[in-house]
Amino acid sequence: MKTYQIFLIVIIYFSSPKINAQYFTKVITTSITTTPGDSRSVNWIDVNNDGNIDLFISNGPNGGQNNFLFMNSGTGSFSLVSTDSITLDNSPSDGASFADINNDGSIDAFVVNWYNQDNLFYTNDGDGTFTKNNGQIISNDAGYSETASWADYDKDGLVDLYITNSAGAKKNYLYHNDGNANFSKITIGGQVNDAYFSRNVSWVDMDADGDLDIFVTNENNQNENIYRNDGSEGFTKLTTGPLVNDAGNTNSSSWADIDNDGDLDVFLANDLGFNALFMNNGDFNFSKIIDDTVVKTPARSFSSAWSDIDNDGDLDLFVTNSFGTSLKQLNYLYINDGTGNFSRNAADVVANDSSYSYGCAFGDYDNDGFEDLAVATCRFGSIDYENFLYHNNTNSNNWITFKLTGTVSNKSAIGTKIRIRALINGIPTWQMREISSQSSYNGQNDLRVHFGIKGATTIDSVKIEWPLGLIENYTSFSSNQFIEFVEGVGSTNINKLNFKTNNKLVVYPNPSNGKITIRLQYEKLNTGSVIKIINTHGRAVFSTQLIDERDEICIDVTSLSIKAGVYYILLERKSRENIFNKVMIW
């Protein structure tokens, strides 16, 4: 939430044709890019469970401004929500983080505010609308908050919350999720008592021991912080090694396995000076990269995001720049050569739109298998400008995308690692992702897990490491499809089902191991309507026709002798479109 003055650096360089490829097209005819704001956070999230990711963008000027929620129509267009509580806050908001905090199947939201104002906590009503919760400690603990991130640090199946602060008392906050949307504040430990100018927080399993550690970035030439998760013994602050002894003005951290060696490396975005890249050597040992274009480009960087934008089997990097000069600034795009070495692409449109850019995030908003990019822009010269949306131009490379749903672990599957192996350039290649609710400072990538696999047509191995310890192995998946994995249940080919869910059809409780209730929002179930329960192979395992009009119908699924798994509820209506919704039975 701060601005600085510094001299302007002009860089002249030459690039090869390979790194001058045009990966994106700028989208200019959508509400996302025609609704100006003093914007901060970018979060791609499916708020209504229709299979299409929606876009949340926060706004943060002093004095307040309503935040934005853009609903995805599924046809490439978006509509701005104007009457929901999540867009009527009029607060000076910064970062945001979305996760299913009560495991009810709907994604909830937390949005932080600066200027010593209370933060904002919203629970999802189950249909993509939100209710603001003012009675919880997480929404009554004012500070100068920069961002937040959800994760289940104690493995109780519920996501907890960490919040960074950069002014005032400068202590960060950690809240334990006690269930039923209730929280308690943690007051013991360096992770909540150290006072730094903190910007970003990443929950990440740095040492691959199966639990999530805390990584906090700090500005004002302060070192970063690592708090090792020691399970029931709490957190231990680590102070040795280059990653926590390389002081800078660090805003963002983005973790990813950039060299496909099976562990998580980290990019640090710095405001003033140069960005940083550290390779993970295991057991909290990191090596700083000193000879790569990523770390040799002078920067005023604020946010960052990893994505395999060309689906060639390695992760590429986008970095935003903002503030500090009297001119708008360009953002950076770096292309991975497959070994963790990068080339800067200055020709693409995403690297030629100048502004005060802030948060950024990748997500596949049109479900074509290639991830798109959204960028938030801040007020410049007292004028609010449009935010940026870039559609991926795609190519002939193949891909696969996974949606993960926890049953024993948290429903959003945050903290889950998924590994795949495919033949890339004739070499069996493993790739790994870890699901996170904060991909960078003021950024949250699509929670669905995307892999590019270049020319491979088959993924021969998939390994899923769920947060609570279950490890599942699968073999032989064809490329270019969306697959859903449910913890302890198995996989579903989302493409072949071709069921478009509609939250007008309400199914609860979901998940269920007993009776389910089915009703329509705002109308009754009509006489003659047929309700079916359909399995993932498209076969009806239950069917009933209503002989009278009613508000709802209750079905005891334990009497159906069906296996645990994902099912679809189909409502067939005379002379009207049929409606689907999804239910998980366990």
N, C-alpha and C positions, 0 to 999 in steps of 0.2 A: 504493500500500500504506500510505498515511498517512491519519490522521484529524485534524480540526481542530475548534476551538470557535469559534463566531461567533454573533451575535445572530440571531434569527428575524425574517424580513421577511414581512409579510402584505400581499398585493396584492388590492385590490378593483377589478374592472373589469367592463365591460359588453360583450357580444358580439352580433353580428348573428345572425339565425337561420341564415344561410348557413354560418357557421363553427361552428355548434353541431351539425352533422351527426354522426351516429354511424357512423364508418367501420369499427369493429372490434367483435367480440364476444370476451369473455374466455373462454378454454378452461380448465375447471377439473377435467376428468375424464381427464386424461392423466398418464402417469408424469413428464412434464416438470414439471408443476405440483404434483405430490404427492411429489416427492423434494427435500427441503430441503438447502441447502448454503450455505457462505460463498462465493458464486459471483462470478466475474470476467468471463471472456471468453465471447462468444457467436459461434459459427461455424456457418453453414449450409453443409453440404458433402455431396455424394453419395459416401460412402466405398466403396460396393459396386457402383457403376455400374448400378443398377437403374432409373434415371430418377426416383427419389424422393430429395429432399434429406434428409439426416439432420442431427442437431443435436449439436454438441459444446459443453459448458459446463465451463470450468475452475473450480477452487475453490482459495482461497489463504490460509487462516488460518495464523498462525504455529504451527508444529508439524505442519502438513500435513493434507491431506484428499484423498481420491481424486477424480479428475475424472469427469465424466459424459459418456457417449456414448449418445444415444437413437437407435435405429434406426427408420426410417419404414417402416411396413407397406405403405404405398400406399393405405390405406383411411382415412387420417385419424388413425390411432393410432400410438403410439410405444412401444417397449420399451427398458428400460434394460439396457445391456450391463454385466455384472458380472464377467466372467472374462477379459477381454482386457487385455493389458499397458497399453494406453492409459488404462485406468480403474483401474489398481492401483498408481499412483505414490506416493500418500500424501505429496505435496509441497505447498509453499506456492506454488501456481501463479498466474500473472497472465494475460498475453495469450497468444494462440495464432494460428498461421497455417498454412493448408493449401495445398499445391500438389503437382504431380507432379514431384518433384525429379530423377527419373532417366528420365523420358519413357517409362515402361513401361505407361502407360494407367491407372494406379491412383494415387489421391491420397494423399500422405504428409503427416505432421504434425510441427510443431515447437511446443513449449509452453515458455514461460519461467517461471522461478522467481525469487522474491525472497529476501531473507535470506542472500545470498552462497552460494546453493546452485546446483549444476549444473543446466543446462537439460535439456530432454527432447526427444529426436529419435526419431521413429517412422517406419519404412517400412511401407508397405501390402503385405500378402502377396498381394494380387490378388483377394481375396474379401471385403474389408472388415474383415479382422482385421489387427492391427499387431504388428510386432516392434520392441522397444526397442533402439536402437543406442547403446551406451555407449562405443564405441571411437573416436568421431570428435571432433575438436576442438570442434565446435559443441555437443557434449554434455558437454565436460570443461572448460569455461571459465566458472567460477562468477562470479556477479555479483549485482547487485541489479536484475534485469531486469524491465522493465515490459511490453514487447510485442515483436513481431518481424514482419517482412514479407518475403515472397519476391518477387523480380523478376530479370529477366535484364538486368543493367546494361551488360554488355559485348557483347551480341548474339552469343553463341556457342551459343544454343539451349538453355541450361540456366539454371534459376533460381538466383540467389544469395540470400544472407540478410543482413538488417540487423537488429540488436537494440539496443534502447534500455536505458539504465541510469540510475537516479535517485539512487544513493547509492554509498558506497565510493569508488573512483577516479572514478566518474561518466563514464568514457569509454564511448562506444558501440562496438559490434562490427560489422564487415563481413567476411563470409566468401565467398570465391569458390568456386563449384561446379566442381570439377575433373573431374566425371564419375564414374560408378560409385559414387555416394553418398559420394564423398570430397571434402573441403573444405580450403581453405587460408585462413589468417587474413591479412587486409590490415592492414598496420601503418603505412602512409604516407598522410598526408593529414589535413586538418582533420576530415573526417567520422568519423575513428576516434581522433583525438588531442585534440579539443576536449573540455573537461569541463564539462558542464551538468547540471542536474537534469532529465533528459529523460524524457518520457512516451511520446509516440507518434511513429511514423515512417510517412510516406506515400511510396511510389514513384510519381511522377507526372510526366508530360511537360508541365511548366509552360509551356514556350516553343514547344511544337508542332514541335520539330525532329526528332522521331522516336526520341529516346532518353529514358530515365527519369531524372529528377532526384530528389534526396533532400530531403524536407521533414521537419524534426524539431520537435516542440513541446516547450517547456520551462516548468517551473513556477518558483516562488520569485522572481517578478518578473523573470525573464530573457527576453530576446528569443528569438524562434524562429530556426531555422537553415535556410537554403537552401544546398545544395551542388549547383551546376550540373554536369551530366554533360558533360564535354568529350571523350568517346570515349576514344581511346588515351592522351590526356593526363591522364586521371584526373578529379578533381572540383575545382571552384573554389568557395570560399565567397563568397556574395554578402552584402553588408552595407548596401546602400542600398535605400531604399524603405520604405513604411509597413508592409509585411507582416513585415519583420524588424527593425522598430524600434517595436514596439507591445507592450512587455513586459507580461506578465501571469502568472497561474498557469494556464497552458494545459495541459489534459490531452489533448484530442482534436482532430484535424483530419479533416474529411470533405470530399473534393473531388468536384465535380460541375458540369456545365454547367447552372446553375439558370435562366439566361435564354435558353437555346437560341440562343446566338450562336456556338457552335462551339469555345469554349475552356473550360477548367476553372477554376471559381471555388472558394472555400474557406470553410467555416465552422469557427470555432475555439471549442471548449467550454472555458470558464474556471471554475475553482473559486475563488470569492471575486470578487464584482463582476459584470461583464456579459460576455456572450459577444460574439463578433466575426464579421463577415462581410466578405469581401474579394472584389471583382469583378476578374476578369482582363482587363487591357487589352492583353496581348501582350508578349512579350520581357521577362518577369519584372517587368512594371509592374502594380501592383495599386492599386485604389481602395478605401478603407475606407467601408463603409456606416454612416452615423451616424443615420439617421432611419427605422428599421424596427423593428417589434415584436420581431424576432429578437434585436436587439442592445440593446433597451431593457428587457428583463426581468431583474431581479436573479437571479443563478443560483449554484448550487453544482454545476456541471455536470461530468460525467466522460466521457460517451460520446455519440455522435451517429450518425445514419444518414439517408441520402437514399433516397427511393423515391417513385414516382408512385403513391400509394396509391389514388387515385380514377381512374386511367387517363385523365386529361384532357389529357395531353400535356406536363406539366411536373412537376418534382420537388418533393416535399414533404419536411419535415424533422421528425425525432423526436430529442429530447435527454433524456438521463437526468440526475438530480440525486441527490446522496448526501452523507452526513456533515455535520459542522459544527454540528448542532443536536441537541437532545434529543428532537426529534420526527422521525418519518418524513417524507419529502419527496415532492412530486408531480413528475411528469415533464412535459415540454412537447411539444406537437404544433403545428406551424405548416403552414398550407396556402398553397401558391403560387398567385398569381392569374394566372400565365401570363407575367408580365413580370419575374419575379424579386422581386416584392414579396409580403409574407407577412401572414397574419392568424393570430392564435393561437386554436386551438380548445381550450377548457377543458372542454367538455362530454363529449368522447369518453371511453370507459372507459380508454384508454391514458393519459389525462391526469388520471385520478382514483384510480388505485391508488397509495397512498403506501407508500414503503419507502426503504431505502438502495439505490437502483438503480445499477448499474455498466455493464457492457457491453450492447450491443444490436445487433441485425442484422435485416435484412429478407430473406425468402425465400418462395417460393411452394411451401409444403410439400404442398398437395393438388392442384397443377397445374391450378388453375382460371383462371389468367391474372391473378390479383390477388395482390400480395405480402403475406404475413403477417409478424408481428413477434414476436420473442422478446427478453426482457429478463432479465439476470442480477441477482440481489439479494444484497447483502452481509449479514453478520451484524449484527443490531441488538439491543442490550441483552443480549448473550451468547447470543442465540437465533438459529439458522439458520431462515430462512423460505423459502417456496416461491418459485421463479422464475416469471416471467410468460410466458404464450403467448397471443397474440391472433390470432384468425382474421379475415381481411378479409371484410367483409359483401358485397362486390362491388356492381356496379351495371350499367347497360346500356352503359357505354363499352367500346370495343374495345381490343385489345392484340395484341402479338406478342412472343414470347420466342425468343431465339437461344442455342444452345449452340455454342461455338467450340472446335475441336480443332486444335492446331498440328501440323505435320509437320516443317518445317524450323525454325520457331519453337518455343518451349517448348510441350509438349503441353497445358498448362493455358491457353494463350493469354493469359497475364498480360501486360499492357501493350498488348494489342490495342485499337484504337479501332474502334467500329462506329457508323456514321451512317445514319439512315433519314430519308426524306422522305414525308410524308403530308399530305393536305388536312385541316387542323384549323380549325374555325370558318370554312371557306371560304378559308383562307390556306394556301398550300404551306409547310409547316413542317419544318425540319430539326431532328433531335435527335441527340445524341451521348453515348456512354458509353465509358469506358475501364476495362478489366477489371483489378481489383486484388485482392491477397490480404489486404488490411487496409483495410476501409472506414472505420475509425475506431479510436480507442483501445479495445482489447479488443472489437473487432467485425469480422466478416467476412460481408458479404452473399453471397447465392447467386451463384456464379460464372456462372450463366446470365444473359444480358443481357435485361432486361425493358423494354419500352416501352409506355406507354399512348398511344392515338391517338384517344381520344374517339369521335366518330361516324364516322371514316374506316373504310372497309371494304377499302381497298387501300393497301399501301405501294408507292409507285411506284418508289422508288429505295433501294438498300442499298449502302453503301460500306464495305468492311472494309480497315483499314490494319494489317497484321500486323507484329509487332515487328521482323522481320528485313527489312522493306522491301517485301514483296509487297503490291500494292493491287489489290483485286478489286471489281468493280462488278456489281450484279445489279438486275433490274427486276421489278416486278409480283409481289408476294406478297399473298395474301389475309390478312385479319386473323384473330385468334383461333386461332393455331396455334403449335406449337413447331417451329422449324426448326434443323437442325444444319448448320453450315458446317465443312468440313474444308479446311485451308489447301492451295491449289493443286488441289483436287479438285472442290469445288462444294457444293451444298446437298442436304439430305434432309428430307422432310416426316416428322417423327417421329410425328405424329398418325396419318397414314394407314397407316403400317406396322403400328401396333398390336401391335408385338412387345414383350413384357416380358422383358427379359434376366434371366438367372439365373446367378449366378456359381458354381453347382455344376458348370456346364459350363465347363471351363477351356480356353482357347484361347491358345497362345503359340508364337512371339513375337507380340506385338501392339503396334504395327503390324508387318507383315511384307512382305518383297518376295521371298520364296522359299518355303520349306516351312513349314507350320503343323502343330502337334501339337494334337490334341483328346483330352481325357480327362474323366472324371467324378471329382469329389471323393468319396472314401470308398467307391466302388463301381466295378464293371467295366462296360464297354460290352457289352451283352447280344447274343447271337446274334439275328439278325433285325431289329435296330435299323437305322434308315435315317438317314444323315447327309447333309444338303443344305447347299449354300452358296447364299444367296438375295440378289439385288441389291435396291436401294432401291425398285424398282418391283414387288417381290414375286415376281419370276421366278427360278426355280431355275437356276443356271448350272452346278451340279455336284450329282450325287446318287450315293450308293453304299449298298448294303445289306451289313451284316456277316454273314459266313457262319460266324463263330465268336466266342466270347467273348474279349475282350482288354482290356488295361489302357488302351491308347490307340491312336489311328490318326494316321498322318502323311499329309498331302496336299501335293503340290507345286503351288502355285497358279500358278507360271510356265507350267505346261503347259496351263492352262485358257484362255488367250488372252482374258483379261478385262481391262477397264480398271481403272486405279487408282481407289480409292474405298472407301466404307463398305459392308460386306456383313454378313449375318447367318448364323450357323451354327445350323442347326436339327437337333436330335436327336429323331427320331420313335421312340417306344418302344411296344411292344405292351402294351395294357391299362394304360398309365401316361401321365401328362401329358407333352406335348412340352416341350422346353426350348430356349430361344434364348440365344445370346450374340452379341456384336458383335465384328467384326474389321475392321481397316483395312488394306487392301492398297495398296501404292504401288510 
